[in-house]
Amino acid sequence: MVKLVLFLGCLLGVACSSPPSANPPNTVNVAMPARVKTLDPAYSDDRYSNLSVGKIYETLFQYHYLKRPYVLEGLLADGMPLISKDRKTLTFKIKKGVTFHDDPCFVATQGKGRELLASDFAYAWKRLADPKVRSSGWWIFDGKIVGLNDWRKKAGESKFTDYSLDVPGLKALDDHTLQITLTASSEQFLFSLAMPFTSPVPKEAVDLYGEDFARNPVGTGPYIYRRKESNLNSKIILDRNPNYRKEYYPKEGAPGDRENGLLEDAGKPLPRNDRVVIHIIEEDQPNWLNFMSGKLDVAGIPKDNFSSAVDEVGNLRPELSKAGVKLIREPASDLTFMGINLEDPILGKNKTLRQAISRAIDEEETIRFLYNGRAVPALGPIPPGVSGYDPSFKNPNRTFNLIEAKKLMAKAGYPEGKGLPELVYYQEQSTTGRQYSEVLIRQLGAIGVKLKIVPSTWPDLIKAIHAHRTQLFGMGWGADYPDGENFLQLFYSRNIGEFGTNYFSYKNGEFDSLYEQALRLPDGAARNKLYQKMARMVAEDVPAIFSSHRITYGVVHPWVKNVKNGSFGNANQKYYRIDPAIRAKLQ
Amino acid sequence: MGRYLVRRLLYTIPVLFGVSLIVFILFHGVAGDPVIIMLGKHASEMQVRELRHELGFDQSLGLQFLNYLKQVATFDFGRSFATRENIGSMIWNGMGPSFLLASLGFFSTLILSLIISIACAFYRGRWFDRGVGFICVVGMSVSALAYILFGQYVLAFQWGWFPISGYENGFPANLKYLAMPVLIWVLVSLGWDVRFFRAALLDEAYKDYVRTARSKGLSEVTIFYKHILKNAMIPIVTYVVIQVPFLLLGSFLLESFFSIPGIGYITVDAIRSSDFPVIKATTTLISIMMVFGNLLTDIIYTLVDPRVRLR
C-alpha cells in the first residue's frame, strides 16, 4: 500500500515538475497542428520539425523573407559561393564570429558556445551520409559530392564511423572556407543548402548527448530551446539567443511590401522579439478559438471556420477587420494530383481514355467544395511562384468539358463507359480524402466511369503505388525548393524504381533529354523555356491529372508586425515584432 | 492467499503471450510500413533495404516474434521509430499528465456517482430519483465531442471560465488546464455510473433478507447503510476497479482537443504512424495493468465480502 502511494506520488510529481516562467511582453505565440518529432536536423523531414529546427539551427543560405519570386541569400555563408568554370566546384566563405549556443558540451570553453567553423559543415554532412545515423536527409547528397558515397560505404562496413576520414569533394580549406566538388554540375544544389537537413551541428553536442541529441539541440540560430519547460508534444519555448550575431531585417522587398508596412523595421537587428512559443494544437476548434481570444498571435484559418472568417469574395469579414485583424494569403507552392499508373493495361496504353477522365473532373467545383476556394486549379505541374511557371498556359486536358469528355470516351473505345471495368482509386485516409472520393465518383459517373475507392494509410499508399497495384491514386507534392525541376523530376524516367518519385512509371525519351539539358542551365529564360516545353508534354500525355495548387490563408492580430506568409523559410518568426501596448489594450 | 497470488501472477505470462501475438499479427497484417515513414518521401531502395535489415524486418516472422517476446519480458522496447526518443521516457513523461487527468476525473466521478446513486436508491421511485434518472439518460445521450465543443466555445471562449486548451508542467498551474477536461470527464461518465450503481443498490434492496430486516424493525437508514450498501459493493467494486488500469491511458479525445501531452495521444499517434515499438510498449503496459487490476479486484472482494476466500 505504501509503495502504491509512493508510485502515485511519483506520477503526480512527474505531472507537476518545474513551473513555467512568465512570457516576456513581446512573446510571439503561434500554433502547429502536429507534434514535433525531432530537433535533430538529420531527421527533420517533416514540415513541423523543420519549422522548429529552422529557428534553432541555421543553414548556409536562406530565402529572402520578402522578395518574390524567392531568392537565395547567404545566412551562414558570407555571400554566394565562388563557382568553378565547369560549375562543379563551389567554394563558400563562412561568416566570421558566428557562435553556437552556450551548452555544457563545450568543455574546452567552459560551456560557452564556440565559434562555428567550416569543419562543422563537413562533420554535419558526413553525419547525414553515415548509415548508422539513418538520416532521412541523405538523399540531398546521395551521389552528388565526390567521394561521399565511398565514405558512406566504408562507414557502413566498419563498426565505428571514422569522421576524420577525408572526403575528397568536401573540404574545409580553412576555418572559414568550405569547398564542395560535385560529381556533376547542378543548378539546384544551392537550394539544398537552405534545407534544415544541412545545418551544421557541433560534434561535441552529438558526442555528449548521443541518442538524446534530438532533444538537446545546440545550434547557431536566433533562438535557444528551453529544454526544461518545453515538451515536443505540447509546447515549445524558444528564447532569444543572447549571443546572436548581427543580422538585420531586410531593407527591400516585393512590390507592395512597403505599403503593407513590411519595411518599417528595415535595417533593425534580429530577432525582433524575445521569445517564440509554439503551441501544439491538433484540433481546429481550439486552434481557432485560441486565436480569437488573442492567445495566438498568428493562425491559419481552419476549413470549418473559413466561411466565418472570410466572405464569398475572399475578404475578411467585417467583425474581424474592425478588430484590426489582417488577412494574409500566399500560394503554397504545391501540387495535388490524381496519379495514373501507366503500367496498367487499361489506362497505360490509352491516352485518349486518360484525357477523357481528365476532362470530366471539374476542379473548380472540387476546390469550392473541399477547400472553400482556397486553391487554384492546376493546369500544369509547376505551381505559381516557382521558376518555370507559365501563367499563360491553358491546358486543354484540364478544361472541364463533359461533352468533350464523352466524345473522348467513345474514341477511347468506351462509349458512355460501356465495357470499361471499375477503376481502382487509392486515396490517403482522411476526412478530406473521403470527401474528395465522393466528388470524384459523382463527376466520373457522369461519363460512365465507375470508381472503387481504397482508403489507405500513407505507407500503404506508397507501397501500393510502387507495387503497381493502383490504377489511380490521389497524391500531392510540396516543393522542396522553388525550382520547377522539383516538380518535373516526378516525370523523369530515371526516377522510376521501387522507391523512386516517378510514381506513374512515365517514360518519354524527349522529356528525359530536355530534363537533362535543363539541369545544366542556370535559372533564366532559356531554362524556363525548357521547363515549359516539358510541362506541355506532360499535360498532353496525362500521366497525372493535375488538381490544384493550394493557397494558404492566415490571420494576424493587429499587435503583430512584419508578418508575411511564405512556403520557404523556417524561421520567419525572427522578423515578427509585437507591440505590447496594442496587445494589452486589445487582448 | 499467497499461493493464490502467485498463481494469478503466473497467469500474466500466457496473457502477455496472447496479447503480444495478437498485436504482432495485427501490425504485420494490417499496419503500414514504418520504414517508409521513417525515411521520408525521398527514401532510396538501398536505404529502405538497409533499414529493414537493421530493424530486423527482413528476418523470418518467427524470429521477429521471438525478439518481440524478449522485449516484453525485459520491458525494453528501445526507441520510437518516429521520434527516436527512448520509449521508456516517452511513456514516463506521458503517464503523468494522463494519470492526473484520468484520476481526477475518475475519482470525482466515483464520489459524485456514489453519493447520487445512494440518494436515488434511498429515495427510489420519488421525484428526486426520477429526475436524476432523466438527467442521466440525457447526459448519456450526448457525445463526449459535443461536451468538448460546447465547453471550449461557451465555457472557455465566451465566458472565460477556463483556458481553451493547453497544459503547463508544475503544480498548481496544471490544475487550471485540467479543470475543464475533468469536468467533461465527469459529465460524460456520471450518467453511466449513477445508473449502474443505483441498479446494483436496488438489486440488493429487493432481496429477502432486507424484507426480513425491515420486518424486524430496523430503520431504513440502518438497513441501507449497514446491509444494502455493503452487499452492493461487490458488483460496484468490480465495475470500478476494472477501469483503474485504463487510467494510465487517459483519454485520447480529451488529450487531443485540450493539447494535453499524455500517453493516450502518444498511443494513437503511434498507431497512425505505424510506430511499432511504442504500440508494443503501450499494449504490454495495458495488459500488465489489466492483470493487476483483476487481481486487485479479487483482493478487494475479500475485504468487502468475508465469505470470499482466495485459494
Interface residues (C-beta under 8 A of the other chain):
Chain A: L8 L11 L12 G13 V14 A15 C16 S17 S18 P19 P20 R35 K37 T38 D40 Y43 D45 D46 P131 R134 S136 W138 W139 D142 G156 E211 D212 A214 R215 E229 N231 L232 N233 S234 K235 H279 I280 I281 E282 E283 Q285 P286 L289 N290 M292 S293 K295 S456 T457 W458 P459 D460 I462 K463 G497 E498 F499 T501
Chain B: A31 G32 D33 P34 I36 I37 M38 L39 G40 K41 H42 A43 S44 E45 Q47 V48 E50 L51 E54 R79 A82 T83 R84 E85 N86 W92 N93 G94 M95 G96 P97 F99 L100 S103 L149 Q152 Y153 A156 F157 I164 S165 G166 Y167 E168 N169 G170 F171 A173 N174 S256 F257 F258 S259 I260 P261 Y265 I266 D269 R272 S274
